[in-house]
Amino acid sequence: MNDKYILGWASALKPEQMLDIVQRTYWKMLANGTNGLSTTDRSTLLNIANNCPYEGGPAVYKARALYRLYDREIVFLDDCSSNQPMQAHLIGSNVQQAEQVKSRVEDEKITELQVWPNPADGMLHLQILHLNGAVYVRNTFGQTVLSIPVAGNELSTSLSTSKWPTGLYLITAMDENGQIQVEKKVVIIH
């Protein structure tokens, strides 16, 4: 498949196809540097980077990393709640808006949970803010695979998933009263 024909259609591609395109672009960057990328290459990377990581898999994160080598001012949001491809937001043009969001999150103490990469193969990274309670990892049978207490409002850790069976897992952040604050799904592959 020629990259120029999929421009704007990255969300319709299978994750394996997106990964193949990102890998080819990576090799082109190694050979020629970021200046060696054509406008089509950059647009294709941006299109893949704007996908929901849960649907696009590792290709989305790799495309984001490569595109940030070209444009360090860009921020990608992991809001997968809409059916539309995610939009990239430029820091330079949205500094005030970003500060307002950051201020609102700090004022309201909204629990934030970040999990990456997704899907995970070997290592899974968790970062949680604004939580006193625990983080639970459960498999599709509802069995608790791991329980991590969170004290002091913050946790950043890396977990080895090499002994976990391949499958879908639910990561739940609960406060000290047992109320679910946030949940994320993660796929473990080997």
C-alpha positions in Angstrom: 0.0 0.0 0.0 1.4 3.4 -1.0 1.5 5.9 1.9 0.1 8.7 -0.2 -3.2 6.8 -0.7 -3.9 6.4 3.0 -3.3 10.0 4.0 -6.3 11.0 6.1 -7.4 7.4 6.4 -5.1 6.1 9.1 -8.0 5.3 11.4 -9.3 2.8 8.8 -6.1 0.9 8.8 -5.4 -2.2 10.8 -2.8 -1.7 13.6 -0.3 -4.0 11.8 -0.6 -1.8 8.7 0.0 1.4 10.7 3.0 -0.2 12.5 4.5 -1.2 9.1 4.1 2.4 7.8 5.7 3.8 11.0 8.6 1.3 10.8 9.3 2.3 7.2 9.2 6.0 8.2 11.5 5.3 11.1 14.1 3.7 8.7 13.8 6.6 6.4 14.5 9.0 9.3 17.5 7.0 10.3 18.9 7.2 6.8 18.0 10.8 6.1 17.3 12.6 9.5 14.1 14.5 10.2 14.8 16.8 7.2 14.6 13.8 4.9 10.9 13.3 5.6 8.5 14.5 3.0 5.3 16.4 3.7 3.4 13.2 3.0 5.6 11.3 5.5 5.0 13.9 8.2 1.2 14.0 7.5 1.0 10.2 7.6 2.8 10.1 10.9 0.5 12.8 12.3 -2.6 10.9 11.0 -1.5 7.7 12.8 -0.5 9.6 15.9 -4.0 11.1 16.1 -5.6 7.6 16.5 -6.8 6.2 19.8 -3.9 4.2 21.2 -6.3 1.5 22.4 -7.4 0.8 18.8 -4.1 1.6 17.0 -1.8 -0.1 19.4 2.0 0.5 19.6 2.0 2.2 16.1 0.2 5.2 17.6 2.8 5.7 20.3 5.7 5.1 17.9 4.2 7.6 15.4 3.8 10.2 18.2 7.4 9.7 19.3 8.7 10.1 15.7 6.5 13.1 15.0 7.8 14.8 18.1 11.3 14.5 16.7 10.0 16.7 13.9 7.8 19.0 16.0 8.6 19.2 19.7 5.7 21.7 20.4 3.0 19.1 19.8 0.9 17.4 22.5 -1.3 14.4 21.9 -4.3 13.7 24.1 -5.4 10.1 24.9 -9.1 10.9 25.0 -10.6 7.9 23.2 -14.2 8.7 24.2 -15.3 10.0 20.8 -15.4 8.1 17.5 -13.5 10.9 15.7 -9.7 10.6 15.3 -8.0 12.4 18.2 -6.7 15.9 17.4 -3.2 17.1 18.1 -2.9 20.3 20.0 0.0 22.7 19.6 1.4 24.0 22.9 2.4 27.3 21.5 -1.1 28.3 20.4 -2.9 26.8 23.4 -0.7 27.6 26.4 -3.5 29.5 28.2 -6.0 26.7 27.6 -3.6 24.1 28.8 -2.8 26.1 31.9 -6.6 26.4 32.6 -7.1 22.6 32.3 -4.0 22.0 34.6 -5.4 24.5 37.1 -8.8 22.9 37.1 -7.4 19.4 37.6 -5.2 20.6 40.5 -8.1 22.5 42.0 -10.6 19.6 41.7 -8.0 17.0 42.6 -9.3 14.7 39.8 -7.7 11.3 39.9 -5.5 10.8 36.9 -4.3 7.4 35.7 -1.9 6.9 32.9 -1.0 3.4 31.6 1.5 2.8 28.8 2.3 1.1 26.5 -1.0 -0.4 25.5 -0.8 -3.1 24.4 2.1 -4.0 26.7 4.7 -6.7 26.1 6.9 -7.4 29.1 6.6 -4.0 31.0 3.7 -1.9 31.9 4.1 1.6 33.3 1.6 3.3 35.7 1.4 6.8 36.9 -1.4 8.0 39.1 -2.1 11.4 40.6 -4.5 12.6 43.3 -5.4 9.3 44.9 -5.2 7.9 48.4 -6.3 4.3 48.2 -5.1 1.5 45.9 -4.7 0.5 42.3 -6.0 -3.0 41.4 -5.2 -5.0 38.3 -7.8 -7.6 37.4 -8.1 -10.1 34.6 -11.2 -10.9 32.5 -12.4 -13.3 35.2 -12.4 -10.6 37.8 -9.5 -12.1 39.7 -7.1 -9.5 41.2 -3.7 -10.1 39.7 -2.0 -7.2 41.6 -2.9 -4.7 44.3 -0.8 -1.6 44.9 -1.5 0.7 47.8 -1.2 4.5 47.0 -0.4 6.9 49.7 0.7 10.5 49.4 -1.6 11.2 46.4 0.9 9.9 43.8 2.4 6.7 42.4 4.7 6.1 39.5 5.8 2.5 38.9 6.8 -0.1 36.2 5.3 -3.6 36.4 6.7 -6.8 34.8 3.9 -8.5 32.8 6.1 -11.3 31.5 4.4 -13.9 33.8 0.8 -12.6 33.1 -1.2 -14.5 30.6 -1.9 -12.7 27.3 -5.3 -11.0 27.5 -7.3 -8.0 28.6 -6.8 -6.5 32.0 -8.8 -3.8 33.9 -6.8 -1.3 36.0 -8.9 0.3 38.7 -8.0 3.2 41.0 -10.1 3.2 44.2 -10.0 5.8 46.9 -9.8 4.9 50.6 -13.6 4.6 50.7 -13.7 1.9 48.0 -15.1 4.3 45.4 -13.8 3.8 41.9 -12.1 6.9 40.7 -10.9 5.8 37.3 -10.5 2.6 35.3 -8.4 1.8 32.2 -8.2 -1.3 30.1 -4.9 -2.7 29.0 -4.0 -5.5 26.7 -1.0 -7.8 27.6 0.6 -9.5 24.6 3.7 -11.8 24.4 
